[in-house]
């Protein structure tokens, strides 16, 4: 009987090992130098899973994607595979050399240690394999596209492929700027060019942005006034937040739009200052003042909810009943905009309760509980049940 159990255990153990071994086979020595030597001998590239131990998406990839047979088949055939904790002492220089700034990052190196291709983030197996296939494509991988651009290829096709592979590089804005400088005016007004401009040009003093400002009505004619205004608003906001000294020049572009930008940025800064010291009465007064000015232009229900909840948590220490009244209005507006969000209904209920509207508060909190129950959010269900008991006057 013991022999039978042992035999079954061995089979089960072997089966488990076989399933695991179907995925990517990583080098056990975690040594990049050794991996490069092996890659040269086997005429392969080196694949590095650049991860951090705290990174959730890294764990998802290691658990759900790397062990898959189809993933292992491609990676084991084409790469020497290496897992490196980029925050471990021995790997900090590697992270610096290849400019690893987010996790997980996937690095593909040739046998000389030169970056050939890269990928970023958690993704499904088919997309992950696609990234790896592109790494082996000497015409379309990152290295090839970089080479084409350095030689003067600024075609839309090359630019788009490069940006898709390298979306967060600080030099992308300058690259897109160079692309626009090559275009005659009759080729500028396309949706493809608008997407490039909207996603990558954020320097308000750049030639492309100045051209955009000067021709905003023409651009709005084919892309829409709302999108044009949103682009100006966002870019103005970033410029003013980073440098308040730009106020005069920004205001000259569009006084009405800048007025909204200034109010919003002032609110963000006031919020940050109050959060540094939540007992500062002057910071509180300033925050409530600028928030009251900003709330008319804020339509995002989560933002309104957060403003209202901040007041709920802090108004008592300053005995600020006027702020409480304002917060009730913000919470109401948030709930009317997003009536199916349980946490927003909960905030509204608490503010109703604080302003003496106990029956309305109980009704709203019951709605929040129903929404949380339907969503299966057990943590909020328990939290909202306690709030209902509080509103009923029980502990």
Beta strands, then each sheet from edge to edge (+ up, - down):
strand 1: 45-51
strand 2: 79-85
strand 3: 105-109
strand 4: 115-120
sheet 1: 2+ 1+ 3- 4+
end
